[in-house]
Amino acid sequence: MAARRSPGGLSLEGIAARFKLGWAGFTLEVDLSIPGRGVTVLFGRSGSGKTTLLRCIAGLERASQGRLVVNGEVWQDEGRWLPTHERPIGYVFQEASLFPHLSVMGNLRYGLRRAHPSGEISLDHAIDLLGIRHLLERKPDRLSGGERQRVGIARALAVSPRLLLMDEPLASLDSARKSEILRYIERLREEVKIPIIYVSHAIDEVTRLADTLVLISEGRVTSVGSVPELTSRLDLRSQIGRFEGGAIIDARVLSQDLATGIAKLQFAGGELLTTDLDALAGEHVRVRIRARDVSIALDCPKNISVLNCLPGVVAEIGQDGKSSADVKIDVGGTSIIARITRHSIGTLRLAPGVRVFALIKAVSLDRHSVGFS
């Protein structure tokens, strides 16, 4: 279906951002088009330009050369500059930065001065989405780190934005609090129909949240696409991270055996078995299979504890490692990555076109982000 267009010919569904700015030792130069819905994650190493790009979109950095169109509305172009306070955005920083002398409700109401009159998100809705109603009378110093960040997200939503910007909102939290906040952000993705642009350098956040992935390196956008597509490309391993790398697969729960705790998942390339799945039959999950947790065999072994032995064909062998290499296996049209030694590659005589079996360990996982480790 073709994108809807305004009378002036601008697409009403999509975000187009073109910026060029620089200072000593760094230049940002991007020309980016992303969907005007769902979660887009800007991913890259520290210093790659992710936050600078986000600040340009927010109007906090003014690029001398720039153009920004958000779902048909021109926010920046030659001769036009919409200042930050007039842009219908919500901005979530790494730290919630709440006013210490105000209660949670006071902090939320403070942001209402920027609320967009035609917005669809009320203050009550934001409070309920983030589960903070029981915190409204507390002062910020009586909140945990996770609670403060939930208040910060609610404050950004309370202005009824048409675009939500999130700059590494989990960076200062421990793993338990990160998991807690991720569940609330997933709920936003499902219930709030506004686009979210999310900055991260953590692959687990990408796995759980991203509909669209944007890779950024040295101030440039290097790739844009779906999470399964980009994470399966061997030429992008250095940007995504070889240690964390692997395949990300969308799957559906077929069944669960309550007696054994084994669940069966269906994906484009076949079926996977896993344990302790927190999802019901028919639900969709996102599976992450780390490359370091996949072995390769020429025959499917018997009498082995590994639950998954998937037939496939070697599609590509990476060239970046010295003692080890990534091997991409095509399993019924789905890419799975294995990291094995070059010694094993030689011993097994692996090459593109060779038929193999991918051996995958299954572990506990949850309904939103499925992980193998």
N, C-alpha and C positions, 0 to 999 in steps of 0.2 A: 504494500500500500504506500502510495506517495505521501510524503510529509505534508501536513497542512501548511498553507502559506498565507501571510497577511496581504492586504491589498497592495502593499509596496513590494511584494515579492519575497520577503524574508520568511525563512522557515519558522513555523511556530513550534516546532519540536526539535530542539537541539541547542547546544551551546557552542559558539564559535569564538575562540580566543586567539588573538594574534598580538604578541607583545615583543618589544625589543628594548632592553635597558641594560646598563652595565656600570660598573665601578671598578676600581683597581683590582685586578686579579680575577674578575668574574663578569661574565656576560650571559644574560638570559635572552634567548631568541627562540620563540616558539610560535607555531602556527597549528592550532589544535581544534579539532571538531569532535565533540562527544555527544552522546544522547542527552536529551533534556529530561531524563527520568532515571530512576534507579540510583545505585551507588557507583560513582566513578572514583577509583583509588589512584592517587598520584604516588608512585612507588619509586624509590631510589635511595641511594646512600646519603648520609648526612652531607650537606653542602652541595647537593646536586641541583638545587633550585626549586624544590617542591614548594616550600613555604613562600618563596619569593613569587612564584606563579600564583599561589593562592591569594597573596596580598594584592597582586595586580588585579585579580578578579574582584576582590573586595573594594578596590579603590584606595587601599592603604599605601600602595606604591603607584606612582604615576609614571608610566612608561612614556618616553618621548614619542615613540611610535607604537601605536596600539589600536586595537579594535576589539570590542566585546559585544556580542549579541546573545541574549539569553531568551530562548523560546520566543523569538520574534521581536524582542525589545532591544533597541540599541542603547547600551549603557556607556559605550565609549567609541569614538570614531574621530576622524579629522574634523575639528571644529565643534565636537560635542564631548562633554565630560560630565558624567553624573557623579556627584560627590558621594562619599561612602554613606553618609547619613540619609541620602535619598535612594540608595539602592535597597531593594526589598530583600535583604539577606539576613541570615542569622550566622554568627561567627562563634565557633567554639575553640578556645585556645588550649594550649597544653596544660595550663593552670586555670582553674575556674575564676580566680581573681575576684572573689566576692567582696562586697563592702562589709568590713568587720563590724561596723556599728549598727547594721541593719539585720533584721531577721531574714530567714529564707524568703518569706512572703514579701518583705520589704525589697529584697534584691530582685525578685521577680517583677514586682510592680514598677520598679525603677526603669526596667527595660520597656515597659508598655508605652512609654512616650514615643517610641519609634514604631509602634505596631501599625501594620498596613491595614487600612480600613476595609479592604475587600478580602483579607486573609481568611483562610478556612480553619486555622488552628486557634482555639480559644485558650486563655490561661488555664482554665480548668482541665481542658483536654491535655495540655502539656504536662500539668501536674500529675494527672493519672497515667499518662504514657510512661513517665519516668519513675512512678511509684514513690513520690516524695510527699504525699499529703500529710503523713505523720511527722514530717520534719519542718512544717511551715513556721512554727513559732521559735525554732532554734536559731541561735546565732552561729555563724560559720565556724567559730572555734570549738563548737560542740559537735561538729560533723567529721566523719571519717573522710579519707581522700576520695573514696569511691562515691560517697554521698555528695561531697562538694562538686564533683564532676557531673553527677546527675543533675544537680541544681543548675550548673552552668549550661548544660544542654537544654534543660527546660526553659531557662532564661532566653536562650537563642531561639527556641521555638515559639515563645510567648509573643514575639513581635510579628507573628504570622508571616514568615518569610516565604518568598517564592524560590529561594535557593539557600541551602544550608551548607556552610563551609566548616570543615572540622580539621584542625591542624594538630595531628598526633595527640588526640585527646587522652590516650592511654599511656603516654610516655612516662609519666611520673608515678604510675601505679604498680603495685606488685601483681604477681600472676593471678592470684585469687580475685583481686579487685578488677583486673583487666577482663577476666572471664565474666564477671558480674555485669560490667558496663557493656561488653559486647552483646549480651543478651538484650539489653535495652536498645542498642543501636539497631540490632536486627529487627526488633519490634517496630522501630521507626520506619525502617525500610519497607516493612510489610503494610503498615497502617497509614503512613503519611505520604501522600502522593506528590512530594516535591523532590526535585533532584538534590542529591547529596554529593559534594566533592570532598574527599577524605584523604588527607596526607598521612602516609605511613612508610616506615622502612622495615616493618615486621611482616614476614610472609604469612604467619598464622592469621593476622588481621585481614590480609588480602583474601585468604582462603574462605573465611567466614562471611565477608561482607561484599566483595566486589562483584558487580555486574559487568563493569568495564574496567580494564586495567591500562594505565598509562605509565610507561617506563620513562624515567627522566635521568639523564646523565650529563654532567657538566653543562647545565643550562639549556640542554636540548631535549626535545621529545624524540626518543629513539624508536618506540613502538607503541601502538594502540590496538587493543583487541580484547577478546574474551579471555578469562582466566585460563580455561583449559588450553586454548590455542597458544598463548604466550609462554605458559609454564612448560609446555612440551617441546619448545624450540631449543635445540642444543646451542645455537649461536647466541642465545641470550642468557646462558648459564652464569656468566661472569656478573651480569647485572642483578639477576634474581638471587644468586648465592648458591654455590655448588653444594655446600654442606646442608642447606635447607631445601635444596631443589628436589623436584620430583614431579609426579603427575597429579593433576587435579581433575576429578571426573564427576560429572553429575549422574546420580543414580536414583533408583526408586526402590523402596522396601517391598520385597515380594512376600516374605513371611518371617515369622519368629517362632523358634522352638523354645517354649518357656522352660522345659525340663532341662535342656542343655545350655540355654542361653545363647544359642547360635542363631544369627539372623542371616537371611539370604537377600542380597541386593542384586538388582538387574541394571546393567548399563549397556551402552551401545555395543560393547564388545563381548558381552556374555553375562556371567554371574559371578558374584563375590560372596564369600562367607566371612562373617565377622562376629564379634561377641559384644554383649552388653550394650546393645543399641537402644538409645532412648528415642524411639520413633515407632509409629504404628504402620501396619501394612498399608501400602498405597502412598505413603508420604515420600516426598523427594528430599534427598540429602546430597551433600557435596562431599565427595571422597577425596582425601589427600593420601597419596602413596609416595613416601619418600624414596628417593633413588637409592639411598644407602640400605634400604630394607627390602630390596628386590634382588634375588639371585637368578641365575640363568642356567638351565639344563637343556641337554639335547633330547632327553626323554623325561617323561613325568615320573618321578621316583615314587616307589611304594613304601609303605611302612615309615612314614615321615610325619612329624607333628604339624608341619605347615599346611594350612587349610586350603590355600589357593594355588592352583597349578594351571595357568592359563596358556593355551597355545597361541603362538603368534609368529611373526616374521621380523627379522632384524631389518629396520628401516634406515638406520644411520648410526655411525660410531663417531663420537666426539674426538677432537684432536688436541684439546687444551691441556689434558693432564699428562704427567710424566709416568708415574707408576700405575695410575688408574685412569679410567675413561668412562664417560656416560654412553650407554647403549640405548638407543630408542627402539622399542619393540612395538610393532603395529599389531594390536589385538582386536581384530574385527573392526578396524577403522578408528579405534581409540589408541592413543599413544601412552605407553607406560615406559618410564625411564629406569634403568638399572645402572648402578655404579659398581663396576667390578675392576679387578686388576687387569693390566695389559697382558700379564702372564696368562690369565684365564682366557682372555680374548684369543691369544695365540693357541693355547691348548685346545680350545673348543673350535678353533678355525672359524671364528665368527666374521661375517661380512654381510653387507646388505643382500637380502634375499634368502638368507639361511633361516630355516624353520627351527624355532626354539620353544621352550616353555618358560614363562615367567613365574617364579616362586615368590609368593607374597605372604608375609605374616599378617594375621588379623588380630586387632586389639580392641579395647573398648573405645567407644566413640559416641558423639551426641548427634542430635537430629539436624543441627545446622552445619557443623563442621566435622567431617568424619576424618579421622587420622589413623595412619598405620605407622607404627614405630617399633 
